[in-house]
Amino acid sequence: YCPCKILYVLLILMMSGCVQRFKLDDCQLKFEQDLLVIMWVDGFYGCLLPTLSTVIIFVVTVNVVRFLIGEINIHVRDAKKHNWQIIKRTSRPYFCSVCESLLLAMNGLYCDSCGVCADHECLKKADKKFRCKEITLSSNKEPMKHHWVRGNLPIVAMCDICDEECSFEPELLDWWCCWCQRCSHETCKSSINDVCDFGVYKLVIIPPASLEIVNKSSKVRRRLQIRSIVPPLWPNWSPLIVVANKKSGNNEGAEILSSFRRILNPAQVIDLSERDPVAALEWCRLLGDTPYKIVVAGGDGTVAWLLDAIYKLQLNPVPAVAILPLGTGNDLSRVLGWGKEYDSNTEVSATLQAIQLAKKVDLDRWSVSIDAKKGLGFRAHHKSIHMYNYLSVGVDAQVTLNFHRTRESRFYLFSHRIFNKLLYLCFGTQQVVERECKDLDQRIEVYLDDKKIELPSIESIVVLNIPSWGAGVDLWNMNLEDNQVGVQSICDKKLEVVAIYSSLHIAQLQVGLSQPLRLGQAKTVKITLKSPCAIQVDGEPWHQSPCTFNVTHVNQASMLMSSDY
């Protein structure tokens, strides 16, 4: 019996039961129930189970084959269509590249790769009339030519020939190249060399001629994959890979991705909402021995996610990573001089210049080994994660966990930095009253370099790798006199361990009115948790059952520190 027949019989029996339910005796009811059970079991084993088994076997087989083959699948956007985005900024007028009418914010769209603009009515015409920024070119050896786009120039655009301002009248005037960013008047355009040299940012751009694309098209859709990268013959060429999640930071990630697509090859700009960091960083394998840099836009969790992916891929050379901070916290970004949050009004040219001037620094990478206790003869659960910023047990982790659960709730509709900070304040105040982590010293044991530490009455333990915690608080160094304790460094293979007395103590630390209890520095840290408690590592919280934490040094990640810091 097929499922449709079973449902049909069920419907008939239900209808007949409604009409004659007072006439049927117990034997008839039992007979019908047994018949339905037999039909359902027969249909499940005869039809549904074989179908499900076939699908599962097929999916598993395909994934196993892909793993064994080890093919690098880096999908890129097809440049036959534009990458349209809604015009949000109204600091300057925009004009449709097709009908030349003034665009309003409600109906205006622009291609974030090549700069072509259109209203909704002209969208299809624009796709047909104007080609987008080429991701790759054919293998011919002809030099790259300018890709001219008419009108909608930047606010301050100077002609490359006469050094006078372009587009000073409110209409679709003058030209600019979406690769080298050069601008020109209508009358001066003929004086510019046809060959494009990619401008001042050529050393961070992967030119289209360097990318070899393979077409993986099917009857359903057209898919392009990068097969190889041929480095251009430019001295000191060091391309830039930009990684961000377009949904991060109240969708500020999308604006960052768009701003970099306009300067770089769009294939260099990777959206983490469409693929995980490991797949995104397959780019780096194709670059081979060429030195390169990575820019990651996001919070501490996104940065740690990317650094873990670099570690798993065992990339050589190891890329240096710069941070554009989004969201709240951003402790690592503060330490490296990139600030507490990225200003969306910052010109991408200024950001690129800051990245080029940044200096490389090492950041200790630590392994947090978690051995959960099991009773009644069950095997203990073991897992290991990496830590780059800090690990904490107790009240501050509980506040972060409560905020995280609220943010993940379906009722969390209003996302904004100020609103998030108010939520943190509310949850912190809640812990002043409830004190869920009271007497934490009786529930944990702390060992620094295998030496047990005697603890007073506390509500939190924090293990620091960097001099920033809780959105910018320098716990180890605050209110210190010279040579009172050991010097803190992000690359000395040592950890700093402090204790916090209460949620009220956290508030005092935030405004600099107190200092933590410094337990000491160590190369290894062991924490035994005797009862369930909130934990967080690099801002990612969870509720942990009784376990033992072992924090040990692994190696070092390569980071970029702003030269202005």
VOVEX-940605 format. One record per residue (C-alpha): residue in one letter; x, z, y. Coordinates in nm, 4 decimals. Each point is the difference from the previous one (the first is absolute). Layout:
R resn       xx       zz       yy
R    a        X        Z        Y
...
This chain:
R resn       xx       zz       yy
R    y   0.0000   0.0000   0.0000
R    c   0.1248  -0.0846   0.3457
R    p  -0.0347   0.2531   0.2861
R    c  -0.2696  -0.2113   0.1690
R    k  -0.2200   0.0156  -0.3096
R    i   0.0542   0.3737  -0.0265
R    l  -0.1063   0.0498   0.3623
R    y  -0.3032  -0.2223  -0.0612
R    v  -0.1082   0.2044  -0.3028
R    l   0.0578   0.3211   0.1953
R    l  -0.2260  -0.1276   0.2783
R    i  -0.2780  -0.0995  -0.2436
R    l   0.0159   0.3323  -0.1792
R    m  -0.0083   0.1910   0.3278
R    m  -0.3052  -0.1973   0.1147
R    s  -0.1774   0.0478  -0.3300
R    g   0.0910   0.3679   0.0113
R    c  -0.1610   0.0326   0.3427
R    v  -0.3253  -0.1607  -0.1179
R    q  -0.0266   0.1661  -0.3389
R    r   0.2028   0.3171   0.0520
R    f  -0.2979   0.2174  -0.0862
R    k  -0.0738  -0.1957  -0.3189
R    l   0.3463  -0.0019  -0.1537
R    d   0.0732   0.2736  -0.2437
R    d   0.3370   0.1661  -0.0555
R    c   0.0978  -0.2341  -0.2849
R    q  -0.0495  -0.3116   0.2074
R    l   0.2050   0.1420   0.2855
R    k   0.2840   0.0966  -0.2317
R    f  -0.0066  -0.3454  -0.1614
R    e   0.0272  -0.1733   0.3373
R    q   0.2844   0.2268   0.1099
R    d   0.1947  -0.0666  -0.3199
R    l  -0.0586  -0.3737   0.0383
R    l   0.1354   0.0015   0.3546
R    v   0.3103   0.1931  -0.1051
R    i   0.0687  -0.2447  -0.2834
R    m  -0.0477  -0.3023   0.2278
R    w   0.2250   0.1466   0.2716
R    v   0.2791   0.0905  -0.2425
R    d  -0.0215  -0.3433  -0.1620
R    g   0.0136  -0.1728   0.3384
R    f   0.2908   0.2133   0.1233
R    y   0.2203  -0.0589  -0.3041
R    g  -0.1087  -0.3598  -0.0461
R    c   0.0232  -0.1250   0.3579
R    l   0.1292   0.2407   0.2666
R    l   0.2933   0.1555  -0.1870
R    p   0.1637  -0.3317  -0.1068
R    t  -0.0370  -0.1357   0.3544
R    l   0.1556   0.3078   0.1606
R    s   0.2818   0.0042  -0.2555
R    t   0.0815  -0.3656   0.0672
R    v   0.0137   0.0549   0.3767
R    i   0.2231   0.3089  -0.0324
R    i   0.2403  -0.1732  -0.2404
R    f   0.0215  -0.3035   0.2306
R    v   0.0770   0.2097   0.3110
R    v   0.2627   0.2080  -0.1807
R    t   0.1653  -0.3119  -0.1453
R    v   0.0216  -0.1722   0.3395
R    n   0.1596   0.3067   0.1622
R    v   0.2495   0.0425  -0.2850
R    v   0.1034  -0.3665   0.0259
R    r   0.0424   0.0307   0.3783
R    f   0.2146   0.3099  -0.0469
R    l   0.2207  -0.1646  -0.2620
R    i   0.0442  -0.3181   0.2016
R    g   0.0807   0.2035   0.3111
R    e  -0.1141  -0.2727   0.2388
R    i   0.0218   0.0828   0.3687
R    n  -0.3425  -0.0631   0.1531
R    i   0.0136   0.0096   0.3780
R    h  -0.3181  -0.1596   0.1260
R    v  -0.0067  -0.1373   0.3539
R    r  -0.2764  -0.1282   0.2204
R    d  -0.0754  -0.3709  -0.0001
R    a   0.0952  -0.1312   0.3460
R    k  -0.2685  -0.2704  -0.0123
R    k  -0.2368   0.2513   0.1615
R    h   0.0540   0.2389   0.2874
R    n   0.0067   0.3783  -0.0346
R    w  -0.2825   0.0820   0.2388
R    q  -0.0317   0.3397   0.1692
R    i  -0.2513   0.1322   0.2533
R    i   0.1250   0.0125   0.3587
R    k  -0.0010   0.3691   0.0944
R    r   0.2312   0.0149   0.2994
R    t  -0.1503  -0.1124   0.3287
R    s   0.3050   0.0471   0.2228
R    r   0.0199  -0.3768   0.0469
R    p  -0.2416  -0.2924  -0.0397
R    y  -0.0111  -0.2095  -0.3164
R    f  -0.1208  -0.3592  -0.0249
R    c  -0.1273  -0.1950  -0.2979
R    s   0.2631  -0.2495  -0.1155
R    v  -0.2764  -0.2467  -0.0952
R    c  -0.2630   0.0047   0.2779
R    e   0.2222   0.1803   0.2577
R    s  -0.2784   0.2431   0.0942
R    l   0.0698   0.3620   0.0952
R    l  -0.0208   0.2296  -0.3026
R    l  -0.1795   0.3317   0.0115
R    a   0.0982   0.2956  -0.2164
R    m  -0.3248  -0.0262  -0.1957
R    n   0.0497  -0.3587  -0.1177
R    g   0.3725  -0.0675   0.0408
R    l   0.2435  -0.0423  -0.2887
R    y   0.3714  -0.0706  -0.0117
R    c   0.2477  -0.0908  -0.2721
R    d   0.2541   0.2811  -0.0149
R    s   0.2615  -0.2356  -0.1469
R    c   0.0017  -0.2968   0.2386
R    g  -0.2093   0.1184   0.2964
R    v  -0.2773  -0.2626  -0.0116
R    c  -0.3298   0.1392   0.1387
R    a  -0.3594  -0.1038  -0.0681
R    d  -0.3580   0.1160   0.0269
R    h  -0.2247   0.0217  -0.3058
R    e  -0.1510  -0.3441   0.0619
R    c   0.3425  -0.1703   0.0117
R    l   0.1585   0.1884  -0.2906
R    k  -0.0237  -0.2798  -0.2582
R    k   0.1115  -0.2608   0.2534
R    a   0.3057   0.2105   0.0843
R    d   0.0955   0.0252  -0.3687
R    k  -0.0116  -0.3789  -0.0275
R    k   0.1534  -0.0883   0.3369
R    f   0.2917   0.2457   0.0263
R    r   0.2511   0.0750  -0.2727
R    c   0.1047   0.3606  -0.0371
R    k   0.3514   0.1410  -0.0073
R    e   0.1731  -0.1486  -0.3035
R    i   0.1093   0.2550  -0.2587
R    t   0.2110  -0.2557  -0.1849
R    l   0.1182  -0.3573   0.0517
R    s   0.0919  -0.2825  -0.2327
R    s   0.3543  -0.0214  -0.1267
R    n   0.1024  -0.2724   0.2466
R    k   0.3076   0.0748   0.2080
R    e  -0.1528  -0.0847   0.3367
R    p   0.0428   0.2772   0.2598
R    m  -0.2959   0.2206   0.0842
R    k  -0.2009  -0.1183   0.3003
R    h  -0.1954   0.2074   0.2491
R    h  -0.3550   0.0980  -0.0905
R    w  -0.1696  -0.0335   0.3373
R    v  -0.3267   0.1813   0.0754
R    r  -0.1887  -0.0721   0.3199
R    g  -0.1113   0.2802   0.2307
R    n  -0.0664   0.3731  -0.0538
R    l   0.3591   0.0883   0.0858
R    p   0.1205   0.3598   0.0411
R    i  -0.0769   0.1724   0.3309
R    v   0.3516  -0.0450   0.1396
R    a   0.1137  -0.3384  -0.1340
R    m   0.2875  -0.1803   0.1698
R    c   0.0714  -0.3694  -0.0456
R    d   0.3180  -0.0577  -0.1999
R    i   0.0938  -0.2970   0.2212
R    c  -0.0815   0.0935   0.3602
R    d  -0.0148   0.3827  -0.0356
R    e  -0.3349   0.0146   0.1789
R    e  -0.3136   0.1769  -0.1219
R    c  -0.2297  -0.1846  -0.2414
R    s  -0.3799   0.0159  -0.0303
R    f  -0.0541   0.1559   0.3412
R    e  -0.3466  -0.1627   0.0184
R    p  -0.2952   0.1238  -0.2162
R    e  -0.0320  -0.2997  -0.2318
R    l   0.1556  -0.1524  -0.3131
R    l   0.3359  -0.1035   0.1430
R    d   0.3644  -0.0446  -0.1031
R    w   0.1673   0.0378  -0.3392
R    w   0.1916   0.2482  -0.2154
R    c   0.1769  -0.0275  -0.3365
R    c  -0.1279   0.2488  -0.2579
R    w   0.3453   0.0159  -0.1653
R    c   0.2562   0.0359   0.2791
R    q  -0.2569   0.1387   0.2526
R    r   0.1247  -0.2395   0.2719
R    c  -0.2525  -0.0939   0.2693
R    s  -0.0244  -0.3158   0.2078
R    h  -0.2085  -0.1626   0.2706
R    e  -0.1834  -0.3209  -0.0820
R    t   0.2467  -0.1913   0.2161
R    c   0.3111   0.1722  -0.1398
R    k  -0.0808  -0.0290  -0.3702
R    s   0.1635  -0.3401  -0.0401
R    s   0.3335   0.1438   0.1175
R    i   0.0232   0.2478  -0.2894
R    n   0.1972  -0.0937  -0.3107
R    d  -0.2280  -0.0834  -0.2941
R    v   0.2021   0.2163  -0.2401
R    c  -0.1106   0.3648  -0.0226
R    d   0.2773   0.2589  -0.0365
R    f  -0.2490   0.2905  -0.0608
R    g   0.1007   0.1690   0.3244
R    v   0.1453   0.3452   0.0532
R    y  -0.1428   0.1381  -0.3264
R    k   0.1374  -0.2685  -0.2310
R    l   0.2185   0.2501  -0.1881
R    v  -0.3069   0.1937  -0.1247
R    i  -0.2199  -0.3035  -0.0763
R    i  -0.0163  -0.1715  -0.3386
R    p  -0.0319  -0.3688   0.1002
R    p  -0.2594  -0.2100  -0.1853
R    a   0.2709  -0.2286  -0.1404
R    s   0.1531   0.2993  -0.1826
R    l  -0.3134   0.0756  -0.2027
R    e  -0.0766  -0.1851  -0.3207
R    i  -0.3697   0.0267  -0.0848
R    v  -0.1606  -0.0803  -0.3345
R    n  -0.3667  -0.0955  -0.0178
R    k  -0.1991   0.2070  -0.2520
R    s  -0.3326  -0.1638   0.0789
R    s  -0.2977   0.0147  -0.2314
R    k  -0.3493  -0.1437   0.0093
R    v  -0.1199   0.3201   0.1642
R    r   0.2562   0.0511   0.2766
R    r   0.3331  -0.1131   0.1380
R    r   0.2837   0.2515  -0.0481
R    l   0.3530  -0.0302   0.1369
R    q   0.2973   0.1992  -0.1273
R    i   0.3541   0.0316   0.1306
R    r   0.2516  -0.1221  -0.2555
R    s   0.3300   0.0388   0.1840
R    i   0.1658   0.0522   0.3376
R    v   0.2923  -0.2122   0.1188
R    p   0.1844   0.1886   0.2777
R    p   0.0543  -0.2051   0.3176
R    l   0.3558  -0.0646   0.1143
R    w  -0.0229   0.2488   0.2858
R    p   0.2732   0.2642   0.0423
R    n  -0.1281   0.3611  -0.0167
R    w  -0.3424  -0.1079  -0.1265
R    s  -0.1896   0.3157  -0.1048
R    p  -0.3750  -0.0598  -0.0440
R    l  -0.2660   0.2595   0.0696
R    i  -0.2826   0.0861  -0.2420
R    v  -0.3038   0.1680   0.1583
R    v  -0.2232   0.2155  -0.2208
R    a  -0.3231   0.1706   0.1095
R    n  -0.3533   0.0794  -0.1090
R    k  -0.2466  -0.1637   0.2361
R    k  -0.2419   0.2922  -0.0485
R    s   0.2533   0.2659   0.1037
R    g  -0.0133   0.1898   0.3287
R    n  -0.3596  -0.0857   0.0895
R    n   0.0759  -0.3668  -0.0814
R    e   0.3069  -0.0044   0.2267
R    g   0.1899  -0.1336  -0.3011
R    a  -0.1880  -0.3295   0.0357
R    e   0.1179  -0.0372   0.3615
R    i   0.3618   0.0616  -0.1006
R    l  -0.0200  -0.2606  -0.2768
R    s  -0.1484  -0.2528   0.2421
R    s   0.2635   0.0592   0.2682
R    f   0.2869  -0.0570  -0.2465
R    r  -0.1602  -0.3131  -0.1513
R    r   0.0190  -0.1625   0.3412
R    i   0.3799   0.0468   0.0167
R    l   0.1095  -0.0220  -0.3651
R    n  -0.0855  -0.2226  -0.2918
R    p  -0.3479   0.1225  -0.1072
R    a   0.1298   0.0293  -0.3567
R    q   0.2356   0.2778   0.1172
R    v  -0.2944   0.2172   0.1055
R    i  -0.1589   0.1793  -0.2967
R    d  -0.3326   0.1844  -0.0080
R    l   0.0056   0.2975  -0.2392
R    s  -0.3797  -0.0049  -0.0260
R    e   0.0368  -0.3217  -0.2019
R    r   0.2945   0.0981  -0.2245
R    d   0.2065   0.3057  -0.0893
R    p   0.3529   0.0548   0.1400
R    v   0.1744  -0.0962  -0.3258
R    a  -0.1640  -0.3449   0.0050
R    a   0.0657  -0.0335   0.3729
R    l   0.3683   0.0829  -0.0384
R    e   0.0571  -0.2749  -0.2556
R    w   0.0881  -0.1850   0.3215
R    c   0.3254   0.1909  -0.0007
R    r   0.1038  -0.1246  -0.3438
R    l  -0.0297  -0.3575   0.1245
R    l   0.2303   0.0764   0.2936
R    g   0.2805   0.0859  -0.2427
R    d   0.3157   0.1260   0.1716
R    t  -0.1295  -0.0742   0.3495
R    p  -0.0224   0.3202   0.2092
R    y  -0.3488   0.0653   0.1325
R    k  -0.2121   0.2690   0.1633
R    i  -0.3504   0.1272  -0.0650
R    v  -0.2497   0.1263   0.2560
R    v  -0.2810   0.2172  -0.1366
R    a  -0.2994   0.0891   0.2160
R    g  -0.1871   0.3071  -0.1193
R    g   0.0118   0.3737  -0.0489
R    d   0.2359   0.2153  -0.2044
R    g  -0.1878  -0.0830  -0.3203
R    t   0.0360  -0.3759   0.0504
R    v   0.3712   0.0359   0.0802
R    a   0.0584   0.2093  -0.3138
R    w  -0.1966  -0.2563  -0.2033
R    l   0.2278  -0.2790   0.1231
R    l   0.3220   0.1992  -0.0556
R    d  -0.1143   0.0707  -0.3565
R    a  -0.0568  -0.3724  -0.0556
R    i   0.3529  -0.0769   0.1242
R    y   0.1365   0.2601  -0.2431
R    k  -0.1977  -0.1387  -0.2958
R    l   0.1151  -0.3566   0.0634
R    q   0.3662   0.1119   0.0257
R    l   0.0563  -0.2479   0.2824
R    n   0.3561  -0.1002   0.0833
R    p   0.0834  -0.0071   0.2845
R    v  -0.2250   0.2926   0.0877
R    p  -0.2140  -0.0937   0.3027
R    a  -0.0018   0.2200   0.3089
R    v  -0.3513   0.1101   0.0990
R    a  -0.1425   0.0418   0.3508
R    i  -0.3295   0.1789   0.0665
R    l  -0.2907  -0.0819   0.2306
R    p  -0.2059   0.3223  -0.0196
R    l  -0.3774  -0.0163  -0.0490
R    g  -0.2501   0.2800  -0.0575
R    t   0.0807   0.3705   0.0334
R    g   0.3092   0.2021  -0.0895
R    n   0.2786  -0.2588  -0.0182
R    d   0.2753   0.2595  -0.0396
R    l   0.2626  -0.2403  -0.1363
R    s  -0.0683  -0.2455   0.2824
R    r   0.0558   0.2759   0.2555
R    v   0.3328   0.0970  -0.1588
R    l   0.1231  -0.3611   0.0029
R    g  -0.0954  -0.0534   0.3629
R    w  -0.2973  -0.2360  -0.0467
R    g  -0.2415   0.2472   0.1582
R    k  -0.3168   0.1781  -0.1059
R    e  -0.2239  -0.3080   0.0246
R    y   0.0396  -0.3713   0.0658
R    d  -0.1304  -0.1242   0.3333
R    s  -0.2144  -0.3051  -0.0729
R    n   0.0696  -0.1266   0.3536
R    t   0.3722  -0.0319  -0.0756
R    e   0.1187  -0.3599   0.0014
R    v   0.1241  -0.1107  -0.3408
R    s   0.3121  -0.1404   0.1675
R    a   0.0939   0.3522   0.1130
R    t  -0.0575   0.1313  -0.3527
R    l   0.2200  -0.2717  -0.1509
R    q   0.2752   0.0750   0.2485
R    a  -0.0150   0.3720  -0.0857
R    i   0.0250  -0.0815  -0.3721
R    q   0.3007  -0.2254   0.0545
R    l   0.1783   0.2739   0.1982
R    a  -0.0864   0.2792  -0.2459
R    k   0.2772   0.1623  -0.2038
R    k  -0.0005   0.0623  -0.3751
R    v  -0.0220   0.3581  -0.1270
R    d  -0.0320   0.1510  -0.3468
R    l  -0.2981   0.2098  -0.1073
R    d   0.0170   0.2291  -0.3031
R    r  -0.2418  -0.0908  -0.2793
R    w  -0.1126   0.2974  -0.2108
R    s  -0.1716   0.0167  -0.3378
R    v  -0.2864   0.2474  -0.0390
R    s  -0.0442   0.0650  -0.3713
R    i  -0.3320   0.1671  -0.0858
R    d  -0.0420   0.1712  -0.3375
R    a  -0.3581   0.1202  -0.0314
R    k  -0.0685   0.2893  -0.2343
R    k  -0.2418  -0.0476  -0.2892
R    g  -0.1537   0.2633  -0.2220
R    l  -0.1363   0.0091  -0.3570
R    g   0.2807  -0.2109  -0.1370
R    f  -0.0628  -0.3048   0.2205
R    r   0.3006  -0.1988   0.1126
R    a   0.1204   0.0659   0.3554
R    h  -0.0639  -0.2762   0.2534
R    h   0.3050  -0.1397   0.1810
R    k   0.0253  -0.2329   0.2980
R    s   0.2593  -0.0777   0.2623
R    i  -0.0403  -0.1238   0.3574
R    h   0.2367  -0.0598   0.2901
R    m   0.0161   0.2024   0.3196
R    y   0.1428  -0.1178   0.3330
R    n  -0.1448   0.2378   0.2622
R    y  -0.1126   0.3344  -0.1382
R    l  -0.1885   0.1818  -0.2740
R    s  -0.2300   0.2923   0.0715
R    v  -0.2039   0.2452  -0.2055
R    g  -0.2766   0.2082   0.1515
R    v  -0.2069   0.0151   0.3149
R    d   0.1347  -0.3076   0.1844
R    a  -0.0511  -0.2099  -0.3142
R    q  -0.3535   0.1436  -0.0314
R    v  -0.0835  -0.1082   0.3563
R    t   0.1377  -0.3495  -0.0712
R    l  -0.1950  -0.0167  -0.3269
R    n  -0.3278   0.0947   0.1710
R    f   0.0595  -0.2659   0.2652
R    h   0.0888  -0.2591  -0.2650
R    r  -0.3206   0.0696  -0.1947
R    t  -0.2048  -0.0316   0.3176
R    r   0.1656  -0.3296   0.0906
R    e  -0.0684  -0.1394  -0.3483
R    s  -0.3661   0.1018   0.0174
R    r  -0.2670  -0.2671   0.0414
R    f  -0.1331   0.1987   0.2964
R    y   0.3282  -0.0383   0.1902
R    l  -0.1072  -0.2665   0.2474
R    f   0.1975   0.0690   0.3173
R    s   0.3747  -0.0626  -0.0291
R    h   0.2113   0.0769   0.3060
R    r   0.3201   0.1931   0.0683
R    i  -0.1710   0.2540   0.2262
R    f  -0.2830   0.0520  -0.2481
R    n   0.2500   0.0450  -0.2836
R    k   0.1919   0.2621   0.1995
R    l  -0.3245   0.1872   0.0650
R    l  -0.0696  -0.0011  -0.3739
R    y   0.3453   0.1440  -0.0665
R    l  -0.0702   0.2725   0.2566
R    c  -0.3325   0.0841  -0.1663
R    f   0.1508   0.0233  -0.3482
R    g   0.2903   0.2078   0.1311
R    t  -0.2437   0.2411   0.1658
R    q  -0.1961   0.0163  -0.3250
R    q   0.3114   0.1211  -0.1833
R    v   0.0491   0.2785   0.2556
R    v  -0.3338   0.1415  -0.1166
R    e  -0.0112  -0.0913  -0.3700
R    r   0.3729   0.0417  -0.0833
R    e  -0.0139  -0.1911  -0.3296
R    c   0.3785   0.0291  -0.0353
R    k   0.0217   0.3742   0.0627
R    d   0.2753   0.1812  -0.1973
R    l   0.1702  -0.3260  -0.0940
R    d   0.3198   0.1972  -0.0589
R    q  -0.1648   0.1574  -0.3056
R    r  -0.0988  -0.3401  -0.1403
R    i   0.3319  -0.1851   0.0252
R    e   0.3697   0.0433  -0.0671
R    v   0.2666  -0.1794   0.2070
R    y   0.3555  -0.0727  -0.1192
R    l   0.2705  -0.1461   0.2267
R    d   0.2954  -0.1328  -0.2012
R    d  -0.1303   0.2052  -0.2981
R    k  -0.0113   0.3214   0.2056
R    k  -0.3394   0.1704   0.0234
R    i  -0.1153   0.0772   0.3544
R    e  -0.1962   0.3159   0.0788
R    l  -0.3068  -0.0891   0.2050
R    p  -0.1996   0.2096   0.2484
R    s  -0.3750  -0.0470   0.0485
R    i  -0.0346  -0.3719   0.0805
R    e  -0.2526  -0.2837  -0.0267
R    s   0.2267  -0.3068  -0.0148
R    i   0.3394  -0.1276  -0.1163
R    v   0.1473  -0.3155   0.1592
R    v   0.2966  -0.1946  -0.1420
R    l   0.1485  -0.2213   0.2744
R    n   0.2122  -0.3142  -0.0179
R    i  -0.0453  -0.1003   0.3661
R    p  -0.0198   0.2002   0.3264
R    s  -0.3706  -0.0693   0.0536
R    w  -0.3117   0.1500  -0.1591
R    g  -0.3665   0.0185   0.0949
R    a   0.0113  -0.2903   0.2493
R    g   0.3268   0.0779   0.1736
R    v   0.0817   0.3693  -0.0503
R    d   0.3727   0.0587  -0.0591
R    l  -0.0392   0.3001  -0.2300
R    w   0.3624   0.0605  -0.0927
R    n   0.1519  -0.0244   0.3482
R    m  -0.2723   0.1481   0.2220
R    n   0.0995   0.3039   0.2101
R    l   0.3443   0.0113  -0.1607
R    e   0.3214   0.1345   0.1445
R    d   0.3317  -0.1759  -0.0645
R    n   0.1354   0.0240  -0.3563
R    q  -0.2861   0.2272  -0.1067
R    v  -0.0769  -0.2149  -0.3071
R    g   0.1400  -0.3149  -0.1616
R    v  -0.0263  -0.3353   0.1775
R    q  -0.2834  -0.2264  -0.1165
R    s   0.0600  -0.3684  -0.0789
R    i  -0.2052  -0.2759  -0.1628
R    c   0.2966  -0.1187  -0.2072
R    d   0.1922   0.3150  -0.1035
R    k  -0.1570   0.0278  -0.3490
R    k  -0.1383   0.3403   0.0948
R    l  -0.3515   0.1342   0.0464
R    e  -0.1210   0.2637   0.2430
R    v  -0.2643   0.2458  -0.1271
R    v  -0.2228   0.2056   0.2308
R    a  -0.3041   0.2243  -0.0408
R    i  -0.3103   0.0252   0.2195
R    y  -0.2020   0.3192   0.0273
R    s  -0.3508  -0.1346   0.0711
R    s  -0.2132  -0.2726   0.1546
R    l   0.0233   0.1865   0.3311
R    h   0.3786  -0.0105  -0.0362
R    i  -0.0242  -0.3813  -0.0329
R    a  -0.1858  -0.0161   0.3329
R    q   0.2742   0.2077   0.1624
R    l   0.2664  -0.2308  -0.1451
R    q  -0.1816  -0.3062   0.1349
R    v   0.0328   0.1276   0.3576
R    g   0.3481   0.1507  -0.0401
R    l  -0.1017   0.3669   0.0284
R    s   0.1512   0.1089  -0.3311
R    q   0.2482  -0.0998  -0.2675
R    p  -0.0255  -0.0264  -0.3797
R    l   0.1612   0.2233  -0.2580
R    r   0.3138  -0.1940  -0.0987
R    l   0.0726   0.0527  -0.3691
R    g   0.3157  -0.2121  -0.0107
R    q   0.1570  -0.3363  -0.0856
R    a   0.0485  -0.1299  -0.3530
R    k   0.0952  -0.3067  -0.2029
R    t  -0.2717   0.0727  -0.2577
R    v  -0.3326   0.1759   0.0435
R    k  -0.2252   0.1363  -0.2733
R    i  -0.3533   0.1268   0.0652
R    t  -0.2126   0.1556  -0.2741
R    l  -0.3719  -0.0066   0.0752
R    k  -0.1902   0.2654  -0.1979
R    s  -0.3538  -0.0902   0.1107
R    p  -0.1714  -0.3125   0.1431
R    c   0.0880  -0.0805   0.3599
R    a   0.0048  -0.2848   0.2545
R    i   0.3189  -0.2102   0.0108
R    q   0.1156  -0.2824   0.2244
R    v   0.2982  -0.2345  -0.0163
R    d   0.0643  -0.2208   0.3042
R    g  -0.3528   0.0568   0.1268
R    e  -0.1720  -0.0897  -0.3296
R    p  -0.1927   0.3116  -0.1178
R    w  -0.1555   0.1005  -0.3327
R    h  -0.1170   0.3127  -0.1823
R    q   0.2599   0.1009  -0.2572
R    s  -0.0499   0.2078  -0.3148
R    p   0.2705   0.2506  -0.1078
R    c   0.3319  -0.1814  -0.0328
R    t   0.3700  -0.0023   0.0798
R    f   0.1512  -0.2169   0.2755
R    n   0.3633  -0.1068  -0.0215
R    v   0.1325  -0.1770   0.3111
R    t   0.3316  -0.1819  -0.0553
R    h   0.1955  -0.2647   0.1897
R    v  -0.0244  -0.3639  -0.1203
R    n   0.1775  -0.2269   0.2506
R    q  -0.0474  -0.1225   0.3565
R    a  -0.2310  -0.2494   0.1664
R    s   0.1207  -0.2242   0.2833
R    m  -0.1929   0.0442   0.3250
R    l   0.0202  -0.1350   0.3548
R    m   0.0251   0.2482   0.2877
R    s  -0.1023  -0.1102   0.3469
R    s   0.2976  -0.0346   0.2341
R    d  -0.2030   0.1727   0.2739
R    y  -0.0153   0.3237  -0.2024
